[in-house]
């Protein structure tokens, strides 16, 4: 499996874990008084985020990603649903260079 494919996989998993944290675990904590939800989901998401950053660096070595693209992908990971846009942009990388404006 190529580094770009691994990056796309961890990108999706990390994005889903972020959505679970924001839209399920946080309401469970603040509206229903169940703080363990954010502890569990937060720890899982944190580990996946570290793996995401590592895999982004590995993909940058294999695929010619510019610094601008790498930073853009990182910023998108901080925005809910941003990882799904990153996945769309990565599909272009398999075929031709991506231009980020």
Secondary structure as UniProt FT lines:
FT   HELIX           3..20
FT   HELIX           21..25
FT   HELIX           26..32
FT   HELIX           36..62
FT   TURN            63..64
FT   HELIX           67..77
FT   TURN            80..81
FT   HELIX           82..95
//
